[in-house]
Amino acid sequence: AHTDAETAAITVAITDNLVEYPNRTIEISQTLIDYVVVVDAIGDPNGIVSGTTQITKNPIGLKIANMTTELIKNSGYFKDGMSFQTGAGGVSLAVAVDMKAEMIKNNIV
């Protein structure tokens, strides 16, 4: 998120917990934020597994996920202590499932 905030043309922070200024425990500097939007609650837990946030069942998407997992495994970065992030789309979630299995199989945390 920090890199995104540094490179974005406009950065909007959304919170349901606005605190008094100055906030001593920040992750992203105020100098990188253009707008702060306060909402009653962030997200709708009833919508977490809907739309694009379902693991793909599409054979092409599953093939892409499998090939992506193989790429990560052979990248040189697939080792204990690694970190990776996926999106919320169906193929990304399939990659996360595949990576979990591979990490368990290879004792990687």
C-alpha positions, 0 to 999 in steps of 0.5 A: 500500500505504501508504494501505491500511495507514493506513485498514485496520482491521487491517494484516498484513505478510507477509515471507520476509525478517525483518530485525533491528530497527530496519529503516532502509529501511521503506516502511510505518511500524511504527505502521501494522502490527498483525501480522507473519507470516513465511513460508518463501516468498512466492507460488507462481510456478507459480500466477501465470497461473491462475484470476483471473490470466488476461486475460478472454476474456468479451465483456462483460469485454472491453467493460468493459476497453475502456470503462475504457481510454477513460475513463482516456485521457479523464480528463486524467491520461493523459499522460507521467509518469502512474502507474496500478495495476490488480488481478489479475482478468481485466478488470483485466489486459485494461485493462493490455494496452489501456493498454500499447498506448495508451501506446506509441501515444501515446509515454507512459512 
